[in-house]
Amino acid sequence: MLATMAYALRTRTQSVVDTVWGLGFVVIAVVSFVVSGLQGEGLTARRGLALALTAIWGLRLGLYIHFRNRGHGEDPRYAALMRKNTGPVVPYVVRTIYWPQGSIMWVVSLPVQVAMYQEAALGVIAWIAVAVWAVGLLFEAVGDHQLARFKANPANQGKVMDRGLWAWTRHPNYFGDATVWWGLFLLACAHWSGLLTVIAPILMTHMLVNRSGKALLERRMARQRGPEYADYLARTSGFLPRPPRRSPS
């Protein structure tokens, strides 16, 4: 986070922290894998699986956000946040951006850290965990791809994306993100200590639904899209996928 902050301050683009978000989990997973190995702890297969699942998710997310944001300048959210600052920049960004994000990242990564130290063989729970993770990754990756293709078509300018997975949930990418971390939590449940990390997927789901994800985006979309978005809200699930309802209009 310190390196990210230094780069962001130099380039005056705090939104780089969004790109680093997924990559930060990869770093934590790599460090946990190396440290647990040096200590002779954890089943190698479980450690490798935890690392692989985290790396695939984090690298895909980081690369997607990087290419999505490239050439678009500062994110309006961070621009508005920086305009509120009336004092020294470094303490302000540490308090409002980097300390909160770093803390959340550490808590959410707890299942991965704990799984690295578990000796239990990969059993039914582990493969259920992989299946849940795969469903989450599929929703997130396909949802992102569908939205990117929709936005790339000039004919869709100002329209609401309501096709594909976006007809089943207003946020397939956020649902997928949360599901990935419920899967990683299950991977840590080979031992009772893993159950204590349930705070991780709960926190991730809360952030995506109530804080920086769904709630924030829907307020902005309601202002920008008006009646068309209100109709979309009325017929499409807010988070958990389900068949779309018939339009009330």
matplotlib code that plots the C-alpha trace (Angstrom):
import matplotlib.pyplot as plt

x = [0.0, 2.9, 4.2, 0.7, 0.3, 3.6, 2.8, -0.7, 0.5, 3.2, 0.7, -2.3, -4.5, -5.7, -7.9, -4.8, -5.7, -8.6, -6.2, -4.0, -6.9, -7.0, -3.2, -2.8, -4.6, -2.2, 0.8, -0.7, -1.3, 2.2, 3.8, 1.6, 2.5, 6.2, 6.2, 4.1, 6.4, 9.5, 7.9, 7.0, 3.3, 0.3, -0.5, 1.3, -1.7, -4.0, -1.5, -1.0, -4.8, -5.3, -2.6, -3.8, -7.5, -6.5, -4.0, -6.4, -9.1, -6.8, -4.8, -7.9, -9.6, -6.4, -5.8, -9.5, -9.6, -6.3, -7.4, -10.9, -9.5, -6.6, -6.7, -9.8, -8.0, -9.0, -12.1, -14.8, -15.2, -11.5, -11.5, -14.5, -12.7, -9.5, -11.5, -12.6, -9.1, -8.0, -4.8, -1.6, -2.2, -0.3, -2.1, -5.4, -5.1, -3.7, -6.7, -9.4, -8.0, -5.0, -5.5, -9.1, -8.4, -5.3, -7.2, -10.2, -7.8, -6.1, -9.4, -10.9, -7.7, -7.9, -9.3, -6.4, -3.9, -5.5, -5.8, -2.0, -1.4, -3.9, -2.7, -6.0, -6.1, -8.3, -11.7, -15.3, -15.5, -12.4, -13.9, -17.2, -15.2, -13.6, -17.0, -18.4, -15.3, -15.7, -19.3, -18.2, -15.4, -17.7, -20.3, -17.7, -15.7, -18.7, -20.5, -17.5, -17.1, -20.7, -20.7, -17.5, -19.0, -22.2, -20.3, -18.1, -21.1, -21.9, -25.5, -25.8, -24.7, -27.1, -28.9, -29.2, -27.4, -30.1, -28.9, -27.2, -26.3, -27.4, -31.0, -30.7, -29.0, -28.2, -24.7, -23.4, -19.8, -20.3, -22.3, -19.4, -16.8, -18.6, -19.2, -15.4, -14.7, -17.4, -15.6, -12.2, -13.8, -15.0, -11.5, -10.3, -13.0, -11.0, -10.3, -12.5, -10.2, -11.2, -14.8, -13.6, -12.7, -16.3, -15.9, -14.0, -16.8, -19.3, -17.2, -16.7, -20.4, -21.3, -18.8, -20.2, -23.8, -24.0, -20.9, -18.6, -20.3, -24.0, -25.4, -23.0, -23.4, -27.2, -27.6, -25.4, -27.3, -30.7, -29.6, -28.1, -30.6, -33.9, -37.1, -35.3, -33.2, -36.2, -37.9, -34.7, -34.6, -38.3, -37.8, -34.2, -32.8, -30.6, -27.9, -28.8, -29.5, -33.0, -35.2, -36.2, -39.7, -42.1, -41.7, -44.4, -44.9]
y = [0.0, 2.4, 1.9, 2.4, 5.6, 7.0, 6.3, 7.7, 10.9, 11.3, 10.8, 12.4, 9.4, 7.8, 5.4, 3.3, 1.8, 0.0, -1.8, -2.8, -4.1, -7.5, -7.7, -7.0, -10.2, -12.0, -10.6, -11.6, -15.2, -15.4, -14.2, -16.6, -19.5, -18.8, -18.2, -21.2, -23.3, -22.0, -22.9, -26.4, -25.8, -26.7, -29.4, -28.5, -29.3, -27.1, -24.2, -24.4, -24.5, -21.5, -19.6, -20.6, -19.6, -16.3, -15.5, -16.3, -14.1, -11.3, -11.1, -11.2, -8.4, -6.3, -6.6, -5.9, -2.7, -1.6, -1.8, -0.5, 2.6, 3.2, 6.6, 7.8, 9.9, 10.1, 8.4, 11.0, 9.3, 9.9, 13.4, 14.4, 12.9, 14.8, 18.1, 17.7, 17.8, 21.1, 20.0, 18.0, 15.4, 12.4, 12.1, 12.7, 9.9, 7.5, 8.1, 8.1, 5.6, 3.5, 2.6, 1.6, -0.4, -2.1, -3.1, -4.4, -6.3, -8.0, -9.0, -10.4, -12.4, -14.2, -17.5, -17.7, -17.0, -19.6, -22.3, -22.0, -23.5, -26.4, -30.0, -31.7, -33.5, -32.0, -33.5, -32.9, -29.5, -28.4, -29.4, -27.7, -24.6, -24.8, -25.2, -22.2, -20.2, -21.2, -20.1, -16.7, -16.2, -17.1, -14.5, -11.9, -12.4, -13.0, -10.0, -7.7, -8.9, -8.4, -4.9, -4.0, -5.1, -3.2, 0.0, -0.4, -0.1, 3.6, 2.7, 1.9, 5.3, 6.4, 3.0, 0.6, -2.8, -5.4, -8.4, -11.6, -12.1, -8.4, -9.6, -11.9, -9.6, -5.9, -6.7, -10.1, -8.9, -8.0, -11.2, -13.1, -11.3, -12.1, -15.7, -16.1, -15.2, -17.5, -20.3, -19.3, -19.3, -22.8, -23.8, -22.7, -24.8, -28.0, -27.1, -25.3, -22.3, -21.6, -21.0, -17.9, -16.4, -16.1, -12.4, -12.2, -13.1, -11.3, -8.1, -8.5, -9.0, -6.0, -3.8, -4.8, -4.5, -1.7, 0.5, 1.0, -1.3, -1.7, 1.1, 3.7, 2.7, 2.5, 6.0, 7.4, 5.4, 6.5, 10.1, 9.5, 7.1, 8.1, 6.2, 3.5, 2.6, 2.7, 0.1, -2.0, -1.8, -3.0, -6.1, -7.2, -8.8, -6.5, -9.1, -12.8, -14.1, -15.0, -14.8, -11.3, -10.1, -8.7, -4.9, -3.2, -0.6]
z = [0.0, 0.7, -2.9, -4.3, -2.3, -3.4, -7.1, -6.7, -5.2, -7.8, -10.7, -8.9, -9.6, -6.4, -8.5, -9.1, -5.7, -7.4, -9.8, -6.9, -4.8, -6.5, -6.8, -3.1, -2.3, -4.6, -2.7, 0.7, -0.7, -2.0, 1.2, 3.3, 1.0, 1.3, 5.1, 5.9, 3.7, 5.4, 8.8, 7.6, 8.1, 6.1, 3.5, 0.3, -1.9, 0.2, 0.3, -3.5, -4.1, -1.9, -3.7, -7.2, -6.5, -5.0, -7.8, -10.6, -9.1, -8.1, -11.4, -13.5, -11.5, -11.4, -15.1, -15.9, -13.9, -15.3, -18.9, -18.1, -16.4, -18.7, -20.4, -18.4, -15.8, -12.2, -11.0, -10.0, -6.6, -5.7, -7.3, -5.1, -2.0, -2.7, -3.1, 0.5, 1.8, 3.4, 5.1, 4.3, 1.6, 3.0, 6.3, 4.6, 1.9, 4.6, 6.7, 4.0, 1.4, 2.2, 5.9, 5.4, 2.2, 3.6, 6.8, 4.8, 2.5, 5.5, 7.1, 3.9, 3.2, 6.5, 5.0, 2.6, 5.4, 7.7, 4.9, 4.3, 7.8, 7.7, 7.4, 6.5, 3.2, 0.5, 1.0, 0.0, 1.6, -0.3, -3.6, -2.7, -2.0, -5.4, -7.1, -5.2, -6.1, -9.8, -9.9, -8.4, -10.9, -13.8, -12.7, -12.1, -15.3, -17.6, -16.1, -16.6, -20.2, -21.0, -19.6, -21.4, -24.7, -24.1, -23.3, -26.3, -28.6, -29.3, -29.9, -26.2, -25.0, -22.2, -22.1, -19.2, -19.5, -18.9, -21.0, -20.2, -16.6, -16.0, -16.6, -13.6, -11.2, -11.3, -10.2, -11.5, -11.0, -7.3, -6.7, -8.3, -6.2, -3.0, -4.0, -4.7, -1.1, 0.3, -1.6, -0.2, 3.3, 2.8, 1.8, 5.2, 7.0, 7.1, 10.7, 13.3, 13.2, 9.7, 10.9, 12.7, 9.4, 8.4, 9.1, 5.8, 3.3, 5.5, 5.3, 1.6, 0.9, 3.2, 1.3, -2.1, -1.2, 1.3, 1.0, -2.0, -4.5, -5.2, -3.1, -4.4, -8.0, -7.9, -6.5, -9.3, -12.0, -10.7, -11.1, -14.6, -16.2, -14.6, -15.5, -17.5, -14.6, -12.2, -14.5, -14.4, -10.6, -10.4, -12.6, -11.7, -8.5, -6.6, -5.8, -5.8, -9.3, -10.2, -13.4, -14.2, -13.4, -16.0, -16.3, -14.2, -17.1]

ax = plt.figure().add_subplot(projection="3d")
ax.plot(x, y, z, "-o")
ax.set_aspect("equal")
plt.show()
